[in-house]
Amino acid sequence: MYIDAIEVIIRMTKGDGDNMPDTSSLKAAALKKSLALSIDKTTLKEMGFTHYRVTQGGEKSASIEFQDGIIIGYPTLKVRVYAYPDMGQVMADVFGDDRVRLGECFSYKVNVGLSEFYFVDANGYTQCQRMTAEMKTPEFFDEKIRHKAVEL
């Protein structure tokens, strides 16, 4: 029995929800604070995953910049998902059709006023790869990874 780790790279190049809110009056710092990572934990659980860990991106994605009143670029997120205690419980083929579904579990919400706008991957750019370095026993997971991961 082993814990499988899958790294998911999600390029969020489309928007979902209301139109992008008017951010013209916001300074760069306030605009940056208006962007928050949103995670569909229910779907991740339904797929059989138990934990996730953001490894690159978060609210400080290197692929997005903030200037006064303007968001430039699109967020890209790198996250690892885990199935504890065994990958056998995962009900998805994350390297096939379900990789798009997995990518849809992560989005960035722009929260300004009452408008809800989300950066999403609606183009199917999500990539997945097994992280063999983290494919270890449950004991290794408990000792080295669990404290870095978020339980769903």
ChimeraX attribute file (.defattr): number of C-alpha atoms within 10 A of each C-alpha:
attribute: neighborCount
match mode: 1-to-1
recipient: residues
	/A:1	12
	/A:2	18
	/A:3	20
	/A:4	26
	/A:5	23
	/A:6	22
	/A:7	19
	/A:8	23
	/A:9	20
	/A:10	27
	/A:11	23
	/A:12	26
	/A:13	16
	/A:14	13
	/A:15	18
	/A:16	15
	/A:17	11
	/A:18	11
	/A:19	11
	/A:20	16
	/A:21	14
	/A:22	12
	/A:23	19
	/A:24	12
	/A:25	11
	/A:26	16
	/A:27	14
	/A:28	17
	/A:29	12
	/A:30	15
	/A:31	22
	/A:32	20
	/A:33	13
	/A:34	17
	/A:35	21
	/A:36	16
	/A:37	17
	/A:38	15
	/A:39	16
	/A:40	13
	/A:41	17
	/A:42	12
	/A:43	14
	/A:44	23
	/A:45	16
	/A:46	13
	/A:47	19
	/A:48	19
	/A:49	26
	/A:50	22
	/A:51	21
	/A:52	23
	/A:53	19
	/A:54	16
	/A:55	15
	/A:56	15
	/A:57	18
	/A:58	19
	/A:59	17
	/A:60	17
	/A:61	15
	/A:62	14
	/A:63	14
	/A:64	15
	/A:65	16
	/A:66	15
	/A:67	14
	/A:68	15
	/A:69	16
	/A:70	17
	/A:71	17
	/A:72	11
	/A:73	14
	/A:74	20
	/A:75	27
	/A:76	26
	/A:77	26
	/A:78	19
	/A:79	20
	/A:80	22
	/A:81	22
	/A:82	28
	/A:83	22
	/A:84	24
	/A:85	18
	/A:86	18
	/A:87	18
	/A:88	13
	/A:89	14
	/A:90	19
	/A:91	13
	/A:92	17
	/A:93	11
	/A:94	20
	/A:95	15
	/A:96	10
	/A:97	11
	/A:98	14
	/A:99	19
	/A:100	20
	/A:101	18
	/A:102	23
	/A:103	25
	/A:104	20
	/A:105	17
	/A:106	22
	/A:107	25
	/A:108	23
	/A:109	20
	/A:110	22
	/A:111	18
	/A:112	18
	/A:113	10
	/A:114	8
	/A:115	13
	/A:116	15
	/A:117	20
	/A:118	23
	/A:119	24
	/A:120	24
	/A:121	25
	/A:122	16
	/A:123	11
	/A:124	17
	/A:125	15
	/A:126	22
	/A:127	18
	/A:128	21
	/A:129	13
	/A:130	16
	/A:131	14
	/A:132	10
	/A:133	8
	/A:134	18
	/A:135	18
	/A:136	15
	/A:137	15
	/A:138	18
	/A:139	13
	/A:140	14
	/A:141	20
	/A:142	12
	/A:143	9
	/A:144	11
	/A:145	16
	/A:146	18
	/A:147	11
	/A:148	12
	/A:149	18
	/A:150	14
	/A:151	15
	/A:152	13
